[in-house]
């Protein structure tokens, strides 16, 4: 299909909507906790991708890409593994607020990486949107941030791995799709599968003995397929059209949508700071994307959504 910049933005918003269901779905779990949640979510993601990727690409092309993948593919898989795993590990050590505010640094890391590693100029409006959105998330969770002990520090350091891995991955994708190695970009979809497989293998020893009920497994399968497998594949494809800082900035909508889901699905009414901070994030994203859409050329780019 032809994927314009405008359409890519709307699809990325849908991706963040799918990512954001993690919180409200985990509220429905009976006994599965922490590493078991991470293991089953990654395992179901792996299973879904083993079915989806050959269907999307053709079995022969998929397995050839996986077997013959180069350093970019495996580095991308490692990035996904870190993103899939580090969040859950971090929240077992520190507060969710600490983790979310740490992850909000992601757009800044991505913009810096695109500027330093690729030499790409980041528009002033994007820098401004990063600052305003980061301030909005800080406002949302400032009252909940706490803990100066060694455990909280460790949790924050581990959480820092999420935006660092995200910045590395999206910068790599921008290099592959907008640089001289256009052919290599076709092989990056299996990186999501590699990341899920590594994540499930790493967390399996920490997940046993299993406590998940049949109901838990149903919810975790939903997370694996709808919250990780499908949106992560789509986000990887969107890197053909959207720049790395733009993807990372739009990904902040996951936090805002997550609050909305918790309100509607779990009865967790947001406070005034959460509503105000969320409004700041949305305003920053809308202003940035409105300017980007006005400046975007009318030419369509090939992509797969």
Protein Blocks (a to p, Z undefined) as FASTA:
>chain_A
ZZdfklmmmmmmmmmmmmmmmmmmmmmpmklgcjlmmmmmmmmmmmmmmmmmmmmnopkl
mmmmmmmpcfklmmmmmmmmmmmmmmmmmmmmmcfklmmmmmmmmmmmmmmmmmmmnopa
cdfklmmmmmmmmmmmmmmmmmmggcjbfklmmmmmmmmmmmmmmmmmmmmmmmmmmmmm
lmlmmmmmmmmmmmmmmmmmmmmmmmpccfbdfklmmmmmmmmmmmmmmmmmmmmmmmmm
pcfklmmmmmmmmmmmmmmmmmmmnopacdfklmmmmmmmmmmmmmmmmmmmmmpcfbdc
dddZZ
